Amino acid sequence: MPGTFRADHVGSLLRPDEVKAARSSFNEGSLTSEVLKEVEDRAVLAALERQKSIGVDIFTDGEFRRTGFQNDMVEVVDGFVSTGSPAVVRIWQGPGGEPQEQGTRQVVGAKLRQTRRLTGNQTPFVMANAPGPVKVTVPSPSQFPAISFQAGITDQFYPTRSDLLTELAAIIKSEVDALAADGVAYIQLDAPRYSYYVDAKWREHLRGLGEDPDKMFDEAVAADNHCVEGIGKDGPTVALHICRGNNESKWYAEGGYEPIAEKLFGTLNVDRFLLEYDTDRAGTFEPLRFVPPGKDVVLGLISTKLPQPESQDDLLRRIEEASRYVPMENLSLSPQCGFASTAAGNLLTEAEQWRKLELVVETARKAWG
């Protein structure tokens, strides 16, 4: 659907202090789930009203009910276990001094069994209360095999990462189908793991795990295509979002899209690509020449990592530059990622966040009318 959702955003918003406090009290056992939901409901309603007043084209619940963009999987699917050491340690770079090691200790240690829908506690409320079309995000299945497969544990149940990916893709496809049946207007797969395939150090890391990064990339594309299979042209807008890490304003990967552009853009069956483009780490717009006619590109030109607002003149200039490769009618604008991929959120204030979204809307109106 070219020309829709010019002023887009990736999905997550900074959790208000009252939501953070309520979640902490709930985890400590001093707050009931009913009271936590009441706090979250109020925060979601306020966020929807603020999005309406700003004028964004698509509405989300800010992912306020999530502990992280991908964590629904761990919370509603049995089979993830905590370990003393992470399967993969990521080196996060950015604010706070030296690169920081961090890894997930939730790895697959049993056959996966889904107990309830991934977004079942989120979608009904936002659908009932949003003043316009709703976006719901789900993690790409490729997010998990690289970080949740641990030799000696996972391979007792899934011999290879490919086997695990197949199982995860079936779970996420069921959620995508359910969201389409719910009437959600816009479904987004969040796929930061594609950044592994454009970064030389992460490609080498995958080889060190005994994996072929090119084979893993092909399997990731096939898995994402499986997740959106059967969503017709009259159904929801389906999109894929790629970034290079977004955690408390830190990042872990770099590299332009060129190594994966032709196959990714040419064979992935989505309507829109939301692409990080706020720093030189993402490279140039030239790889966009591989985007097929009729597919949309959402330019993630506005940083959610930094509080300073971007220059609107610079944004308009960069949109014009990108239009050399993708027609203006197939371009849109957004921040490069969410404001809070994890509950901790990036290092800016709520006021600065809303100003960034105002800038998205104001710039989109100037660029497209």
Backbone torsions as a table, in degrees:
resi	resn	phi	psi	omega
1	MET	NA	78.9	-178.5
2	PRO	-61.9	145.6	177.0
3	GLY	89.4	-0.5	179.9
4	THR	-99.7	154.4	174.4
5	PHE	55.3	54.3	178.9
6	ARG	-63.3	-41.2	179.3
7	ALA	-100.0	90.4	-172.2
8	ASP	-102.6	165.7	167.7
9	HIS	-150.4	156.6	-165.6
10	VAL	-73.5	-31.5	173.6
11	GLY	145.8	-57.9	-173.1
12	SER	-80.6	147.2	176.7
13	LEU	-125.5	156.9	177.1
14	LEU	-57.5	131.2	177.9
15	ARG	-69.8	127.9	174.0
16	PRO	-60.6	155.2	-177.1
17	ASP	-57.1	-38.5	-177.9
18	GLU	-66.3	-31.5	176.5
19	VAL	-70.1	-43.9	177.9
20	LYS	-60.9	-44.3	-179.5
21	ALA	-65.1	-40.9	179.7
22	ALA	-66.2	-41.4	178.2
23	ARG	-63.1	-40.4	178.4
24	SER	-63.6	-43.9	178.8
25	SER	-64.8	-38.3	177.5
26	PHE	-62.7	-44.8	-179.7
27	ASN	-64.1	-30.7	178.7
28	GLU	-80.8	-10.4	179.3
29	GLY	89.7	9.0	-177.7
30	SER	-100.3	4.2	179.6
31	LEU	-138.7	136.1	-179.7
32	THR	-78.4	160.5	177.6
33	SER	-63.8	-31.3	179.6
34	GLU	-66.4	-42.7	179.2
35	VAL	-69.5	-39.7	176.2
36	LEU	-57.4	-44.6	179.7
37	LYS	-62.1	-39.1	178.7
38	GLU	-61.4	-42.4	178.2
39	VAL	-63.5	-45.5	180.0
40	GLU	-64.0	-41.5	178.7
41	ASP	-56.9	-47.1	-179.4
42	ARG	-62.4	-40.6	-179.3
43	ALA	-67.1	-40.0	178.7
44	VAL	-64.4	-44.1	179.3
45	LEU	-60.5	-41.4	178.8
46	ALA	-66.0	-39.2	179.2
47	ALA	-67.0	-38.9	177.5
48	LEU	-63.7	-41.9	179.3
49	GLU	-64.6	-38.7	179.5
50	ARG	-68.4	-40.3	176.5
51	GLN	-60.9	-40.3	178.2
52	LYS	-62.3	-44.2	-176.9
53	SER	-67.5	-31.3	178.4
54	ILE	-73.8	-37.3	177.7
55	GLY	102.5	21.7	176.7
56	VAL	-65.0	158.1	-174.5
57	ASP	-89.7	-9.8	-175.5
58	ILE	-144.3	145.5	-173.1
59	PHE	-115.3	139.3	172.7
60	THR	-130.5	166.4	176.1
61	ASP	-87.8	10.7	179.7
62	GLY	73.9	0.9	-175.3
63	GLU	60.2	32.2	-175.7
64	PHE	-64.6	-24.4	-177.4
65	ARG	-88.9	-0.2	-177.9
66	ARG	-101.5	148.9	171.1
67	THR	-84.8	-14.1	176.4
68	GLY	-173.9	162.7	-172.0
69	PHE	-61.2	-28.3	-175.3
70	GLN	-106.6	-3.4	-165.3
71	ASN	-77.3	-11.6	173.3
72	ASP	-56.2	-36.3	-178.6
73	MET	-59.1	-48.2	-178.1
74	VAL	-68.5	-32.9	-173.3
75	GLU	-82.8	-22.3	-178.2
76	VAL	-117.3	1.7	178.7
77	VAL	-121.1	118.5	176.0
78	ASP	-73.5	146.9	177.6
79	GLY	125.7	-12.5	173.8
80	PHE	-87.1	137.4	-178.5
81	VAL	-129.7	153.1	176.1
82	SER	-87.3	138.4	179.4
83	THR	-124.3	164.7	179.8
84	GLY	-74.4	-21.4	-179.0
85	SER	-136.8	143.2	-177.3
86	PRO	-71.9	152.0	175.6
87	ALA	-66.9	-36.6	179.7
88	VAL	-139.0	132.9	173.9
89	VAL	-101.8	122.6	177.8
90	ARG	-97.8	141.5	178.1
91	ILE	-98.0	104.8	-179.8
92	TRP	-86.0	136.4	-179.5
93	GLN	-122.7	150.4	179.0
94	GLY	138.9	-148.0	-175.5
95	PRO	-60.3	147.4	176.6
96	GLY	106.4	11.6	175.2
97	GLY	97.4	-133.6	-173.9
98	GLU	-67.2	155.3	174.8
99	PRO	-51.4	139.8	-173.8
100	GLN	-110.2	126.7	176.3
101	GLU	-78.5	135.7	177.2
102	GLN	-155.8	137.9	178.9
103	GLY	-145.9	157.2	177.1
104	THR	-83.1	136.1	176.4
105	ARG	-102.1	6.4	175.5
106	GLN	-93.6	103.9	-179.8
107	VAL	-118.8	162.0	179.1
108	VAL	-76.8	119.4	-178.0
109	GLY	-129.9	21.7	177.4
110	ALA	-167.0	172.2	172.8
111	LYS	-66.3	135.0	-177.6
112	LEU	-73.7	138.2	178.0
113	ARG	-141.5	115.4	-178.0
114	GLN	-77.5	132.1	-178.3
115	THR	-101.4	-25.3	177.4
116	ARG	-162.3	173.9	-177.7
117	ARG	-65.3	149.0	-179.8
118	LEU	-60.5	-46.0	-176.0
119	THR	-112.5	22.5	-176.1
120	GLY	-62.7	-25.7	178.6
121	ASN	-92.1	6.2	-174.3
122	GLN	-122.1	-49.9	-168.8
123	THR	-63.1	-44.0	-176.9
124	PRO	-57.9	-40.5	-176.6
125	PHE	-68.7	-45.6	-178.2
126	VAL	-69.1	-34.9	177.3
127	MET	-65.0	-36.1	-177.8
128	ALA	-76.6	-20.6	-170.6
129	ASN	-120.2	-12.0	-178.1
130	ALA	-68.8	139.5	179.7
131	PRO	-84.1	10.1	-179.6
132	GLY	-168.2	-166.9	-176.5
133	PRO	-61.8	143.6	-172.9
134	VAL	-108.1	138.6	169.4
135	LYS	-106.6	136.0	171.1
136	VAL	-126.2	134.8	-179.5
137	THR	-105.0	147.5	172.6
138	VAL	-135.9	150.1	178.6
139	PRO	-72.5	144.1	171.4
140	SER	-65.7	144.0	176.9
141	PRO	-59.8	-26.3	-179.1
142	SER	-68.4	-9.7	179.4
143	GLN	-66.1	-27.8	-166.0
144	PHE	-98.8	-40.4	-175.4
145	PRO	-57.8	-33.4	-177.8
146	ALA	-72.3	-25.9	-174.1
147	ILE	-115.4	-14.9	-175.0
148	SER	-115.9	6.8	176.7
149	PHE	-103.4	118.7	179.7
150	GLN	-124.0	120.3	179.8
151	ALA	-57.1	139.4	-178.5
152	GLY	90.1	-16.5	177.6
153	ILE	-118.8	-64.4	-175.0
154	THR	-66.3	-38.0	-173.6
155	ASP	-70.0	-6.7	171.7
156	GLN	-71.5	-21.4	-176.3
157	PHE	-117.1	-33.0	176.3
158	TYR	-131.6	104.3	-171.5
159	PRO	-56.8	-32.1	-177.7
160	THR	-134.8	164.9	173.9
161	ARG	-61.8	-31.2	178.4
162	SER	-64.6	-40.1	177.8
163	ASP	-63.6	-42.1	178.6
164	LEU	-64.8	-41.5	179.5
165	LEU	-59.2	-41.5	179.8
166	THR	-60.9	-43.1	179.4
167	GLU	-65.0	-43.5	-179.7
168	LEU	-65.6	-38.8	-179.9
169	ALA	-61.9	-36.2	178.5
170	ALA	-65.8	-39.0	178.9
171	ILE	-65.1	-45.5	-177.1
172	ILE	-71.3	-35.8	176.0
173	LYS	-59.6	-40.4	-179.8
174	SER	-63.0	-35.1	177.9
175	GLU	-71.7	-41.0	177.5
176	VAL	-60.0	-44.9	178.9
177	ASP	-61.6	-40.0	-179.6
178	ALA	-67.4	-40.1	178.5
179	LEU	-63.8	-40.2	177.2
180	ALA	-62.9	-41.2	178.4
181	ALA	-66.5	-29.5	177.4
182	ASP	-70.5	-15.6	-177.1
183	GLY	89.4	16.2	176.8
184	VAL	-61.9	132.5	-173.8
185	ALA	-77.8	-24.0	-167.2
186	TYR	-149.7	117.5	179.9
187	ILE	-115.6	127.5	-175.3
188	GLN	-121.6	126.3	170.7
189	LEU	-89.2	124.2	176.7
190	ASP	-93.2	119.7	-169.8
191	ALA	-133.3	61.5	179.0
192	PRO	-64.2	-18.6	-176.6
193	ARG	-67.8	-17.1	175.2
194	TYR	-61.6	-21.6	178.5
195	SER	-65.2	-21.7	175.4
196	TYR	-57.9	-33.5	-170.8
197	TYR	-85.2	-4.2	176.9
198	VAL	-111.0	-1.8	-175.2
199	ASP	-113.8	119.8	-174.2
200	ALA	-59.0	-39.0	-177.0
201	LYS	-69.4	-33.4	179.1
202	TRP	-78.3	-32.4	173.2
203	ARG	-61.9	-41.2	178.2
204	GLU	-66.8	-37.1	176.6
205	HIS	-59.5	-44.2	178.9
206	LEU	-62.8	-39.5	176.2
207	ARG	-61.8	-36.6	177.9
208	GLY	-64.7	-23.9	175.2
209	LEU	-83.9	0.8	-178.0
210	GLY	84.6	17.6	-178.1
211	GLU	-109.0	151.7	173.8
212	ASP	-94.2	111.7	-175.4
213	PRO	-60.6	-33.2	179.3
214	ASP	-68.9	-38.4	176.4
215	LYS	-66.3	-41.6	178.3
216	MET	-63.0	-38.5	177.8
217	PHE	-62.8	-47.0	179.1
218	ASP	-59.0	-41.2	-179.9
219	GLU	-68.2	-34.9	177.8
220	ALA	-64.0	-44.1	178.3
221	VAL	-61.9	-44.6	-179.8
222	ALA	-62.6	-39.7	179.8
223	ALA	-66.1	-42.9	178.3
224	ASP	-65.1	-38.1	175.8
225	ASN	-62.5	-38.1	177.7
226	HIS	-62.7	-39.3	-177.4
227	CYS	-62.2	-32.1	-176.6
228	VAL	-105.7	6.3	-179.9
229	GLU	-61.0	135.2	177.1
230	GLY	91.0	-5.9	175.7
231	ILE	-80.6	109.2	-173.4
232	GLY	-77.9	172.2	-179.6
233	LYS	-63.6	-23.9	178.7
234	ASP	-90.0	2.3	-179.6
235	GLY	-89.4	-161.2	-178.3
236	PRO	-67.9	158.3	167.1
237	THR	-66.2	132.9	-180.0
238	VAL	-118.0	130.9	-174.0
239	ALA	-135.7	160.9	173.9
240	LEU	-125.8	132.0	178.1
241	HIS	-112.6	133.3	178.8
242	ILE	-123.5	133.4	171.0
243	CYS	-140.3	-178.4	-176.1
244	ARG	-117.1	33.6	-179.7
245	GLY	102.0	136.4	-174.9
246	ASN	-155.6	91.5	-175.9
247	ASN	-147.6	107.7	-177.4
248	GLU	51.9	43.7	178.4
249	SER	70.0	13.3	177.6
250	LYS	-99.9	167.4	179.7
251	TRP	-143.2	163.0	-178.3
252	TYR	-131.9	-8.8	-176.7
253	ALA	-137.0	160.3	177.3
254	GLU	-150.8	160.5	179.8
255	GLY	133.1	143.0	179.4
256	GLY	-72.8	169.6	-174.8
257	TYR	-79.3	-8.2	-171.3
258	GLU	-50.3	-45.4	-175.3
259	PRO	-62.1	-23.3	-176.6
260	ILE	-118.9	-2.7	-167.3
261	ALA	-61.6	-48.6	-173.6
262	GLU	-61.5	-47.2	-177.7
263	LYS	-75.0	-40.8	-178.1
264	LEU	-64.0	-54.6	-177.0
265	PHE	-69.8	-33.0	-174.1
266	GLY	-81.5	-23.5	-173.4
267	THR	-120.5	-11.4	-180.0
268	LEU	-82.0	126.3	-171.2
269	ASN	-90.3	61.8	174.9
270	VAL	-119.3	164.9	-179.8
271	ASP	-85.6	-31.7	-171.9
272	ARG	-138.9	146.8	172.0
273	PHE	-117.5	119.8	174.4
274	LEU	-95.9	114.4	-168.4
275	LEU	-120.1	129.6	175.6
276	GLU	-65.3	127.4	180.0
277	TYR	-148.8	30.0	-174.7
278	ASP	-88.8	-13.7	179.4
279	THR	-138.3	170.7	177.0
280	ASP	-65.1	-15.8	178.7
281	ARG	-59.1	-24.3	-176.8
282	ALA	-90.6	-3.2	178.9
283	GLY	78.0	-159.6	-173.7
284	THR	-97.2	175.8	176.5
285	PHE	-80.9	-8.6	-173.3
286	GLU	-55.4	-37.9	178.3
287	PRO	-60.6	-16.2	179.0
288	LEU	-66.9	-9.6	177.0
289	ARG	-62.4	-18.5	-179.3
290	PHE	-87.7	-4.3	179.8
291	VAL	-70.2	124.1	-177.1
292	PRO	-67.3	153.6	176.2
293	PRO	-56.0	138.9	177.3
294	GLY	92.8	-16.1	177.3
295	LYS	-91.1	146.9	-175.9
296	ASP	-98.2	149.5	173.1
297	VAL	-123.1	127.0	176.0
298	VAL	-101.1	114.6	-175.6
299	LEU	-82.0	112.6	178.5
300	GLY	-85.0	75.7	-172.6
301	LEU	-93.1	-14.9	-173.3
302	ILE	-106.6	125.7	-173.1
303	SER	-79.1	132.8	169.1
304	THR	-92.5	-2.5	-178.0
305	LYS	-88.7	-27.4	-174.1
306	LEU	-114.0	142.2	-179.3
307	PRO	-76.8	-23.6	-174.4
308	GLN	-69.4	133.2	177.3
309	PRO	-72.1	145.2	177.5
310	GLU	-75.1	160.4	175.1
311	SER	-76.4	125.9	179.5
312	GLN	-63.8	-35.9	177.2
313	ASP	-60.4	-41.9	177.6
314	ASP	-64.3	-40.3	179.3
315	LEU	-62.9	-45.4	179.7
316	LEU	-63.8	-38.0	177.5
317	ARG	-63.9	-41.0	-178.5
318	ARG	-71.7	-35.4	174.2
319	ILE	-60.8	-44.0	178.1
320	GLU	-62.0	-39.2	178.2
321	GLU	-63.3	-43.0	179.3
322	ALA	-65.1	-28.5	-178.6
323	SER	-69.6	-8.1	171.9
324	ARG	-68.6	-21.6	-175.4
325	TYR	-112.3	-29.4	178.0
326	VAL	-130.8	130.5	-178.3
327	PRO	-57.4	147.6	-179.2
328	MET	-53.6	-36.7	-177.5
329	GLU	-67.6	-12.4	178.6
330	ASN	-110.4	16.4	176.9
331	LEU	-112.2	150.7	172.1
332	SER	-142.4	179.0	-175.3
333	LEU	-130.3	144.2	175.6
334	SER	-158.7	170.3	163.7
335	PRO	-65.1	163.7	-175.0
336	GLN	-73.8	-24.3	179.9
337	CYS	-157.9	-173.7	175.5
338	GLY	-73.5	165.2	177.0
339	PHE	-84.0	-14.9	-176.9
340	ALA	-152.3	72.6	176.5
341	SER	-60.0	-29.9	169.7
342	THR	-119.0	163.0	-174.3
343	ALA	-60.8	-27.5	179.7
344	ALA	-61.6	-36.4	177.3
345	GLY	81.8	163.4	178.5
346	ASN	-79.7	171.1	-169.3
347	LEU	-89.6	67.9	173.1
348	LEU	-151.5	166.4	-177.3
349	THR	-89.2	166.5	175.3
350	GLU	-61.4	-38.9	178.9
351	ALA	-61.8	-41.4	178.4
352	GLU	-67.8	-36.6	175.6
353	GLN	-59.9	-50.1	-178.1
354	TRP	-65.1	-33.7	176.4
355	ARG	-64.7	-36.7	177.3
356	LYS	-62.9	-42.7	179.4
357	LEU	-69.3	-34.5	172.8
358	GLU	-60.5	-39.3	179.4
359	LEU	-64.9	-38.3	175.1
360	VAL	-57.2	-49.7	-176.1
361	VAL	-65.8	-47.9	-178.0
362	GLU	-61.5	-40.9	-179.3
363	THR	-70.8	-40.5	178.7
364	ALA	-61.2	-39.7	179.9
365	ARG	-65.6	-37.0	177.8
366	LYS	-69.9	-38.2	-175.8
367	ALA	-75.0	-38.2	-173.2
368	TRP	-118.4	-9.5	178.3
369	GLY	85.3	NA	NA
